[in-house]
Amino acid sequence: MKTNQTSKKHSFDLKPGTLISGKWHNNRYMIIKLLGRGAIGAVYLCEHNGRRSALKISDKGSSVTMEVNVLKSFQKVQGNDHLGPSLLDVDDWVLPGGQRYSFYVMEYVHGQPLSTFIRTSGQEWLGILLLQLLDDLEKLHKTGWVFGDLKTENLIVASHPPRLRWIDVGGTTQIGRSIKEYTEFYDRGYWQMGSRKAEPSYDLFALVMVILQIYYPTRFDKGTSPEKTLIDRIKSTPQLEKYASWMKKGLYGKYTSSGEMRRELSALLMDKPKTSVNSAPASRTANRKAQQKNKSHPVMETVCILAVVMLFYFFYLLFA
């Protein structure tokens, strides 16, 4: 992960069992384990009154305040409770020597990493989860922010029903400013395919890279021709054949909004697969089998896709 600000090493390492006492609200949180570190602080799994939450702590008070304001702005989005984790508490922790750390406590989103979920639950979930993500990005962009550091590590698939959730808003940047925090593999500037200006197309480029990372978990180098490297990777991945042209448009910044990209994906998922004219079977028997398959398979696939999408939206409306 890169940042536009010079970051120093955090001077704390909280051990399991450590008690964090808020100066202003007097809430006490027991640290269970480290969940991750970022440019401005660390996130820990904690427990308070029998409830598990995620606590982010930092010695950079102004950065914590900004992230808190982002989470608060998410909660103001009417009819939505999925833009980032819910904010539970904001306070300061003062050590006996007088050193102060700022922290906030948020909902602990439990689930599977996106790549793990796709691998275990099936390829058909990719399109559905991408629709969810684009819907959430559209709402985020309308509030005047971009996600910035959009990557698979910041995405969790929660269950009952399966729902893609964001778990870190540290890279969120106001539209029009320079991206303050990014990870090279997902950054269009690194791939020489655009600027680091905070705008919707920056997030949409990163979304395409999230898809590629699912199928290339160890990632890959940009090579001497970064643009060609990305296009070649898309072309050489059979599972992405359906999404190829759609992904290319995302890479080149052809979508003006997340909503536009989402509508094209929705139409793509509803499309019947086309039968190649060059795939004629060699024998009459094989030809009859192929004709029977071509009559039934596209219909069944379309029906299955429609059923899954409708089922998802039923649960989405039910639990939203």
N, C-alpha and C positions, 0 to 999 in steps of 0.2 A: 504494500500500500504506500502511495506517495501522498504528500500533502504540500500545499502552497505555503504552509507556515513551518518554521523550524521547530521541530518537536524535541523535547529533552526526555531522557529516561525517567520514568516515574520513580519517585523516591519511596514508594511503599510497595509491599507485597503482603497482602492480607492472608493470614493462615486460617484454615478451617477452625471454627469455634470462636473467632474474633467477634466481639460485640461492637457494633457501630451504634452510637447513641446520638440522635439528632438534637442539636442545640435548641432549636426553636419549637419543635413539635414533640420532643421527648420520646419519639418512637425508637425502639431498640431492634436492631436487625442482627441476627447471628449468621456469619458467613459460613457457607457450606463448601463451595468450591469455585475456582476461577472458570468463567465461561469464555473469556476472550479479552484481548488487549487491542486498543486502537491508538490513533494518533494523539488523543487528548485524555485518555484514561483507560480504566479497566472495568470489566463487567463481571460481577460475581452472582452466583446463585445464593440466595439468602432466605431466611425464614423469620416471619414475624407473626406472632399469635397463631401458630400452626399453619400459616399460609406461606407458600413458596413464591418468591418474586425474584426479579432481576434488579440488581443494584449497580448503577454506574457511578464511579467515584473518580475525581480528578483534582489536581492542584491548580487547574485553570478554570477559575470561577466564571469568567466571561463566556467561555466556550460551553460550559455546562448550562448557563442561562440561555444561550442561543438554542441548544438542543431541546431544552424544556419548552421554550416558546414554539418550536416546531411541533412538538407533540401536542401542545395545547391548541395550536391552529388546526391540527388534524382532527381533534375532537370536536371542533366547531363545524366541521363539514356535515351538513344536514343529512340524516339518514344513513350515516356510515360509521361503522365501528371497527373497521379493518385496516385503516391507514396507520400502520405502526402499532406498537403495543400501547395499552392504556397506561396513562400516567397516574401513579398512586401517591407519591410523596416527593417533596423537594426540601432539602435541609442542608445544614453544615455539620461536620464532625470536627470537633476541636480536641486536639491531644493535650495531655497534661502540660507539655512544654509550650503550648500556645499556638502550635502549627495547625492551620485550618485547611480542611478539604471540603469541597462541595460535592454533593451527591444527589442523585434522584433515583427513585424506585419505580419500577414499571412492571407491568404484567409479564410473567414468565411464559413465553409461548413454547409449549412442548410439542414436538413433532419430529418428522424426518427431514433430512436434507433433500432438496428438490431432486438431485440426481439419483439418490437412493430410492426415492418414491417411484420415479419413472421406471427404474430398473426392476423393482419388485412388483409394482402394480400394473405395469403395461404401458406401451407406447401411446395408446389411445388417450391417456390422461394428459399428454403434453399439450395438445391444443386447448383443452378445457382450462388447464392451469394458466396458460398464456392469456386466454381471454380474461381470466380473473385479474392477472397482473396488469394488463393493459387498461382494464376498467379502473383499477386503483390508481394507476399512473395518471390517467386522465383527470381524476378528481384531485390528485396532488398538484398537477400542473395548473389547474384552474384556481388553486389557492395562491399561486405565484411562486411555487418552489419546484425544483427538480431533485430527484433522489441523489444524483451525483455518483455515489459509490455503489451503484447497483451491481451485485455479484451474487453467485450462488451461496456464498457463505452468509449472506444477509437475508436469505430466503429460507423459510421453513414451511413444510406442508403439515398443517395441523389437521386432525381428523374430526369426524362426526359433525358434518360431512367434511371430506377433504377440502381444505382451504389454504391457499398460498398466503403466508403472512410475512411481513417485514419485521426484522428483529433488531435493526440498528439504523438510526437516522443520523449518524455522525457526519455523513458526507452531504447531507441535504443542504442545498444552496439556493438562494433567491435567484429567480430568473433575471438574466442580464449581467450577473456578476461572473467572476472566474470560478470554476470548480475548485473548491478548497481541499478536497480529499478524494483520491481516486486510486484504483488498482490498475496497474499497467495493462494487463491482459484485456480488460474491459474498456479501456480508455481509447477513444478514437484518435486523440492526439498522438498516442504511442504508435498507432497503426498508420499514421500520416494520412488520415481520412477525414480530418476536420479539426476544428479548434476545441479549446476547453472552455468555451463560453457556456454558461448554464442556460440551456434551452431544451425544450422537449425532445428534439432530435438527438441530443446527447444521451438521454436515457434510452431511447429507442435503439441506438447503436449498441449500447451495453446489453440490452435485452437479447439482441441477436447473438452476442458473445456468450451470454448465459446459456443459450441453446447449444452452441458449439461446445461449451465446456462440459455439458452433460455427456457428450459422445467422445470427448477428448479430455478425460479427467486429469491427465498429467499436463494438459495444455500443450502449446507448441510455440516455436520461435517465429518471429515475423519474417525472417529471411531478408534477402536483398530487395525483394519487391513485396512489401506488406499487403498491398491490395490484392495482388495475384494469389498470395498465400491464403488469404481468407476465402476468396472465390473458389480456389481449388479444393479447399477443405469442405466447403458446402457441396460441391459437385461430387466429391468422392465419398460422400456419406449416404448410403442407400436409404437410411431411415429419414433423411431430410429432403428426399426428392420432391415430395409434395409441397414443401415449404420453400424451396430454393429461390424462386423469383421474388417471393414475399420477403425473405430474409435479405436478399440483395438490395431491395428498395430501402430496407431499414438501415443497412450499412451505408448507403449513399445519401441518406438524409432526404429521401423522396417523400416521406410522410410529413404533413404539416402538423399533425397532432396524433396523440395516442388513440383518440377515437377513430380517426381515419384508418390507422393501422389495425385496430381491433375489428372494424367493419369488414375489411378485406380478409382478415383471418377467418372471421365467422362465415363469410361466403365461401372461402376456400374449404372449410371443413364440411360444408353442405354439398360441395360439388361431387358428382359421381366420377370415379376414376375412368380415364379414357383408355380404350383398348388399342394397342399399337397395331398398325396395319402390317408391320413387318414381322409379326410374331405368328405367322400362319403355321400350323402344325404340319409335320411331314406326311402323316398318313390320314386316311379318311376317318379312322376310329378316333385318332387324337383330335381331329378337327371337330367331330361331334361332341367330344368331351369338353373341348375348349368353348364351343358354342353354348353348351349347357351351363358351364361355369360363368361365362360372360353374361348370361341372362340372369343368373341368380346372385352372383357374388356382389356386383355393384349395388344392387337393390338392398341386399342384406347389410352391406357395410354402411350404406346411407341411413338405413333404418336404425342400425345400432348407434351410429353417431348422433342422430336426432334424439334417440331415447336417452343416451347418456347426458347430452346437453340439457334436455328438458328436465331430467332427474336432478341434475346439478342446480338448475335455476329454481326448481321446486324447493329444495333444501335451502338454497341461498335466501329465498324470500321468507321461508319458514323461520330461519334462525337469525336473519339480519336484524 
